[in-house]
């Protein structure tokens, strides 16, 4: 049975992982021959029990590099240990592992805090690849590692399959890793901190560009971001946690107080929440991990926390290049193609035990340096095509802070959201004002014309006619001059009425 979001959440739990919209639900099989078929460019939902692996099936051509990313999502509050995690492999019909040296496992590590973790297996093609050659059926095996004292519940899974074609011609791309690149520690960007709340999964990851970005992160919560990095560009990321001394209760903090893309608020209110300054020490309070467009892990970093502000940063990363894939170091090999790079930031649930349930202030310093250059010529389109490469629309999405869903619908949810609302609101208010002013003008003209037609020009000392405005007023017992605003016995001519200066017709 597949367990998916929509189940009841624990009081005080952060928002659950956001699975991709429209993902197909499949049940993994205990035998390879019964595994459900996975297709490139698709995202699937499944589940992984505590014991026993689950098989899935791939039909691949002889010319495609296939990437199968598996994100394991334990239930909030689950007990996990240091070595607990998920392993994934792509195997041929003889049971050979197609990617023995690629990133295939993910562990919870020192934080021992339940969170989404992602492992990716690869089937590579090329002149130096001696296993898993040729077209045919391949098998994906997903396995779980759990300590005896860990929680027994099944983990939800999100599976994503992507394929990268071979170069158009042999020898068109280098087959040796780069000999050198600027590996100096980057200088983090400075400037004003702009609010940009993270998403709840890869599909809802909030886009970032170069700059200083801020959000609030709750204990046990994982925020997802994405950054477009083109061929030849170099990415650096640093994170900071604010001091706990600056925190108050949820009621004291109020709203965000800054504009920015959110769209997905975390947390579940203040009921039953622990509040207070708190003291103590958490050895692995914040865990930050970076994955490439195929969700292969690039690098990770964590930080200890004692209530004072702390920082952490990813190791220096090389510029994106096709030949990086041949490097022996994982963090270099993973910077192998242009596209969206994903950043997941998790605050350990243990922080709540030491410093209360209220969120901490998170600051991300992101820099994308270097000039974009032309990438390799592929023999065909990658699948999905939007995952490999960077377009001008992607850069615009990063500026606006859009998610993939926002970009697909054309609805911006980032920094420009407020400006769009103001612009639309301004147009609406302007139209209403023009309609009101136009109505007043027409009404005033009609009243003036009616008054001119109703009033005769009396001679001095004469008695007003019964049908005149003044005669009607006197017959009704109203003092002379009140109804018309003209003193009795005063000659009234058309020349006595001030003319309204024409300002043209009101705009429609």
N, C-alpha and C positions, 0 to 999 in steps of 0.2 A: 504494500500500500504506500503510495507516494504522499508524503506529508508536506504541504505547501503553505505559504503565507495565507492568512485569513483565519488561522486558528486563534484561540483566545490568548492574549498576551498577559504576562505577569504585570502586577501593579508596579509602576516605576520603571518598566523595561523600556529601552530605547526603541525607536521604530525598527521593524524587521527589515531583513534584506529585501531589496527590490528586484525581483526576477524580471527578465526581459518580457515585455508585453508580447503576447501571441506565441510564446514559447510552447512547443508541443510537449506533452507529458508522455514519457516512455518508462517502461519497467525494464531495468537491466536483468539479464538472465544469468543463471548459475553455470550455464554451459555456453561455450563460444558459438555453437551452431544455432542457438536459439536467440542470440543477441539481436535486439532491434537495430534496424539500419539507420545510421546517421549520415546526413548529407552536408556537403560543404556550404558554408554561408548560413547555416541554420543554428538556432539555439534551442536547447531542450531542458526539460525539468525531469528529475528523477530522484531516487533516494538510495541511501547506502546503509545497510544494517551494520550492527557492530561486528558481526562475524561473517566471513565469506565475501568473496569479491563479486563484482557484477560485470558481465560482458556486454559489449555493444559491437556493431559491425560497420566497416567502412568499405566502399568500393572505390578504388583509386586508379588513376591512369599511371602510366610509366613516367610521366613528365611533371608531376606536381609534388611540391613539398606540402605535406599535410600537418596541421597543428590542431591538436585536440586539447582544449583547456577545460579543466574540471574544477569548479568552485564548490567546496564543501561548506555547508552552513549549519553548524550545530545550533540547537535551540538556546535562547538566551538563558543564562544561569547554569548551563551544563558544566559539569566538572570535567576538565581536561588536564592532561599532564604535559610535561615538557616534550616528550617524544611522540605524543599523539599526533596523528596527521592523516594525510591522504596520499596515495601513490597511484600514478596512472602510467600505462605503457601501451604502445602500439606494437602488435605482434603479427608476424606472418603466419602462414599455414603450418609451419614447422615449430611454432612457439618461440621463434627468435625475436628478441627485443630490437625494434627498429632504431631506437635512439638511446643506447646505453650511456652516452656521455652528456645527454641533454638534461635540462631541469625536468624532473619527473615526480618530485615529491614536495610536499609542503608540511611544515610542523608548526605547532603553536609556540614552541620554544619557551624562553625564560618567563614570558609574561603569564603563561598558563591561564590565559583568558580566552574564553570561547568567542570566536569571531569568524567571518568568512575567510577561508584560505584557499589559494588557487595553485594547482599543479598542472603543468602542460607537457604532453608528450609529442614528439615530432617524428615524422617519417620523412627523411631527407633523400633527395636524389642528386646525383652528380657523378663525375668521373671517379671520385675517391670512395664512393659508397659501395660496399660489397655485400650488404644485406638488404633485404626488402626491396629488391629490384623488380621491375616489371609491373604491369597492370594486374589487377586482381582484387580479391577480397582480403581485407586485413581486419584484425580484431583489436578492440580497445578494452583493456582490463583495468577496472578501478578497484582499489583495495584500501582498506582502512586499518590504521594501527591505533590500538587503544590499550592503555594500562588497565590492570584488573580493577583498580579503584575508580576508574573513569565512568561517566554516565553511560547507561545502557541504550538510550534512545537512538533511533536511526537519524542520520543526518540528511537534510535536503541537499540535492545536487543541482547545479546548473552546468550544462555541457555546451561548449561552443566549438564549432568546427570551421576552420578556415584553410584555404589552400593558396599557395604562392606558386606560379608557374616557373618553369626554367627560363634562363636567358634565351633570347631569340636565336643567338648563334653561339657556338662553342668558342671559348676564348675571348668573348666580348666583355667579360667581367673578370677581375683579378681573383685568383684562387689562393692567395697568400694573405694572412692578416696584416694590418697596417704595422709598419716598423716603428713608427713613433707618432705621438699626438700630444697635445697640450694637456698634461695631467696635473698641472698645478692646481692647488685648492682655489676654487673660484671665489670671487668677492661677492657676497650676497647683495642683492639689490636693496636700496634704501628708498625712503619716500613714505608718503601717506598710506596707511593701512586701509584697504577697501574691503567692505564686508562681502563675503561670498560663501554662502552655506553649501556644504557638500551634499552629494546624492547618497542613495542607499544601496547602490550596486553599480555594476559596469554600465548597464543601460541608462541609469539615471545620473551618471557621473557628471559633475558640473565642470564646464570648460574654464580653463585658466590660460592666460598668456604671461608674459614677463611682468613682474610686479610684486607687490606686497599685499597679501590677501589674508583676511581674518574671518574666523568663524567661532562658534561655540561647540564644544564636544563634550558629551556626557560620558560618565564612566560606563564601560561596556559597549559604547557606540563606535561604529566604523563609518567614516566619511570617505566618499569616493570622488575623485577629481580626474580630469583628463587634460592633457597638454598636447597641442599639435607640434611635432618636431619633424622637419623636412630633411631630405638628404643633405649632408654636409653641416647640419646644425648640431650644436652641443647643448645638452640640458643639464641644469643644476638645480637642486631642490634642498632647502633647509626648512626646519620646523622649530617653533618655539612654543612652550607652554607658559602661560601667565602664572603669576604667584597666586596662591590660594588666599592670601591676606585680602585681596581685592574683591573676593566673592561675598555675596550676600544671599539671602533667600530668594526664591523665584519671584515672590511678590515685590521685594525690594528692587530687583534688577529691572523689572518691567520688560518692555519690548527691546528689539534690537537697537533702535535708535539710529540706525544707518540704513541707507538704501542698498539693495543688492539682490542678486538672484538667490532665491531660496526655493520656494515651490514645494519643498519637502521638509517640514519641520519635524524635529526629533523630540523624543521624550513623551511623557504621558501625564504631565501636570504635577502638582505639588502634593497630592494626597499620599501620605505615608513616606515621604521623602526625608532622608537624613540631612540636616542642615547644620553647618557650623564651620568654623575655621579649620579645626583639626590639626593634628600633628602626626608625624610618623615618616616612613620611608617606604617607597615602592621601587623595587630594583629595576623593573621593566614596565614603566607606567605608560609610555607611548611607543607604539610600533608603527613605523612608516615603511611601506613597500612600494616599489615601482615595477610595473610590468609593461611589456611592449605591446604593439597592436594585436599580436596573436595571444596575448596574456601570458607570455613567457616571462618569468621573473628576471628583472635586471639587477636590482640591488635592494637591500633593506637596511634600516637603522632603527635603533631604539634608544630610549633615554630613561634614566632613573629620575625620581621626583621626590622632593622632601618638603614641598610647599612653597619653595622659592622658584623664580623663573628659571627655566632650563632650555637648552638648545640641542638639536641633533641635525645631522646633514648626511645626505647620501655621499658615497665616495665620488671623486671626479670621474666623469663618464666621457667616452670618446665621441667624436662627431659621428652621426649616423652614416654608415657605409655598408655596401653589400658585402664586402670582403671581411667585415668584422666577424661574420659567422664562423670563420676558420680560426679564430683566436682561441687559445686554451682557457682563458679566464671567462667565467660565465657572464660577468657584468659587461665585458667587451663584446662577446659573441651575441648577446641579446640585443645590442644596438644595431640590428641588421637591416631594418627597413624603416622607411618614413611612414608616418601616420600618427594616430592618437596613442600617446603613452599614458597609462593609467596609474594614479597615485591613490593608495588606500592608507588612511590614517586611523589607527585604533587607540582608544584610551582604555586601559585595563580596568576591569570591574573592581579590582582591588583598591583603586583610588577612592571609591565610595566609602570603603571601610575606614580609611584613614582621614579623608578630608570632606566627607559628606557627598550627597547625591547631586548637588548642583553642578552645572557644566563649568568647564575651565575655558579660558580664552586661548584659542589656537591661532598662531600666525604662521603663514607659509611664505617663504621667499623663493620665488621661481624666476629663473632666467633662461631664455633660449637665445644663445649667441651664435654668431656666424652667418654667412650668406648661404641661402638655399642654392643648391645646384641640381643639375639634371641627374635623374636616377637611371638605373639600368633599363635596357629595352627587353621587355618580357616577350615570350612566345605567345602569350595570351593574357586575358584579363585575370587578375586575382579575384578570389571569391571569399567574402564579399568585397567588391571593388572599393567601396568607401573606406574600408579598414586599412588599405595600403596606399599611402601617398597623402599629400597635404594640398588642399585647394585654397583659393582665396576665400571661399565660403567658410572653410574651416577656421581660418584666421579671424574672420568676422564673428564666428560663433564663440571663439575664445575671448574676443573683446567684449561680447555681450553676455558671456557667462551662460551659454545654452547647454542643455543636455542633448543627447542624440535624438530624443523624442521631440524636443523643442525645435531642433534644426529640421527634422523631417516634416513637422507641421507648419513651419514658417513662423511660429509664435515665439518671440524672444521672451526669455524668462530671467534675463540677467540684469546688468546695470541699466540698460536702456528701457527696462519695463516701466519704471516710474515716468521717464520722459515720454514714452508712448501714451501712457494714461493721461498725463497732463496735456499732451498735444490734442488727443481725441476729446478730452474734457473741455479744453479751450475752444475747439471748433464748435462743440455743441453749445456751450454758453454763448458764443458769439452769434450763432444762428438764432438762439432764443431772444437775445437782446435786440437784434435787427427786426425780428417779427413784432416785438412789443413796441419798439419805437415807430415802426411803420403803422401799427394800429392806432397809436396815439395821434399820429399826423393826420390820418384819414378821419378819425373821430373829431378832431379839432376843426378841420375844414367843413365837415357836415354841420357842426353846431353853429359855426359862423354864418354859413349860408342860410340856415333855418332862421337865425335871428334877423338877418337882413330882410328876409321875405315876410316875417311876421310883424315887423314894426313899420307903421306909417309915419310920415314926417308931420308932426303936429305944428300949428301956428300958435304963437304966444297967446295964452289965455283961453284957448279952445278946450273943449271937453274931449277927452280921448274917446275914440270909437269903441263900441262895445267889443269888437273883435280884436282890438289891439292888445298888445301885451300889457300895457299899463292899465287899460280899461278892464281887462280881465282880472288884473291884480286887485283893483279897487273894488270890483264887484264881489271879489272873494273876501273882502275885509282886510286886505294887505295894504300897508302904508304905501302911498305913491312913491315910485322910484326904487322900491325894494326888489320887485320882480325883474325889472329891466336893468337896474343899476344906473338909471338916468334920472336926474332930478326933474320934478314936474315943471312943465312950462318951458323946458329947455329944448331948443330946436335940435333935432337929430337928423343928420344927413349922412349919406354914404361916405362922404369925405371925413366924417368924424370917427370912422372905424379904422383903427390902425391896420395896415396891410401886413400879412405874413410874408416874410422874405422866402422865396422859393429856394430850397436846397437840393432840388432834384428828387427823384423817387428813391425810396429806401431800397437797398440791395435785397434781392430775393435769395 
